[in-house]
Structures are given as C-alpha cells and as structure tokens.
Amino acid sequence: MEFEFKERDHFECMARDAGFHILDLYGNYDRSAFDAGRGPVMIWVLQKADARHPAAAGAPPAPHR
C-alpha cells in the first residue's frame, strides 16, 4: 500500500474535481477535529455528488462541525 500526503486545499480540489461533496474532516479515527498543528493525518468523509444522501439510504448521517 502506498500513501502520499497532500495539502488540505489540494485534496479538497481533487475531491471536488472528481465529483465529491466534502461532508466532514477529522484528525483521528475518534472523529476529533483536524488540527494541522497536532498532526498531518486527515480523515475525510466524502459523498459522490450524484449519490443519495446517507440518511435516505438508512445510514446515520455524518456529524457536521
């Protein structure tokens, strides 16, 4: 598996260009807020622009900050 760190703005542009909506961004798997000063890891919650809303499909909605 290969990983590559991208700057936040760069990733946001790539995600939008690929047709995704950004629902949330976390800094850890415990869903704590992303803080670039604490660490570079970004955990993104994305939704394909043409996909149904998760709540409509029976999944719990992602928390928004």
C-alpha positions as MATLAB code, in Angstrom:
seq = 'MEFEFKERDHFECMARDAGFHILDLYGNYDRSAFDAGRGPVMIWVLQKADARHPAAAGAPPAPHR';
ca = [
       0.000    0.000    0.000;
       1.301    3.446   -0.855;
       0.422    6.657    0.937;
       1.041   10.206   -0.096;
       0.368   13.283    1.993;
      -1.454   16.089    0.208;
      -2.072   19.597    1.458;
      -5.647   20.148    2.625;
      -6.502   22.624   -0.146;
      -5.041   20.339   -2.814;
      -7.078   17.359   -1.607;
     -10.279   19.436   -1.440;
      -9.788   20.495   -5.066;
      -9.064   16.918   -6.166;
     -12.157   15.611   -4.372;
     -14.432   18.262   -5.871;
     -12.943   17.781   -9.340;
     -13.688   14.050   -9.006;
     -17.341   14.834   -8.214;
     -17.396   14.515   -4.425;
     -19.014   16.680   -1.763;
     -16.976   17.096    1.421;
     -19.136   16.157    4.385;
     -16.545   16.267    7.158;
     -12.863   16.201    8.026;
     -11.347   14.557   11.107;
      -7.856   14.471   12.538;
      -8.143   10.982   14.028;
     -10.307    7.869   13.970;
     -12.067    9.032   17.145;
     -13.627   11.794   14.997;
     -11.699   14.554   16.712;
     -11.330   17.767   14.747;
      -8.478   18.071   12.294;
      -5.684   20.297   13.604;
      -2.666   20.696   11.324;
      -0.611   21.783   14.337;
      -1.175   18.419   16.062;
      -0.646   16.116   13.117;
      -0.809   15.789    9.339;
      -3.382   12.966    9.209;
      -6.697   13.900    7.603;
      -9.660   11.546    7.576;
     -12.189   12.746    5.033;
     -15.883   11.921    4.801;
     -16.915   12.358    1.175;
     -20.083   11.707   -0.778;
     -20.297   11.256   -4.519;
     -22.216   14.217   -5.905;
     -24.792   12.031   -7.659;
     -25.230    9.618   -4.710;
     -28.273    9.556   -2.473;
     -27.904   11.208    0.916;
     -26.738    8.618    3.540;
     -29.742    9.299    5.772;
     -32.072    8.453    2.893;
     -30.322    5.116    2.496;
     -30.788    4.256    6.189;
     -27.247    5.075    7.322;
     -26.690    7.540   10.155;
     -25.633   10.974    8.911;
     -22.061   12.082    9.446;
     -21.682   14.693   12.185;
     -21.045   18.203   10.883;
     -18.830   20.746   12.579;
];
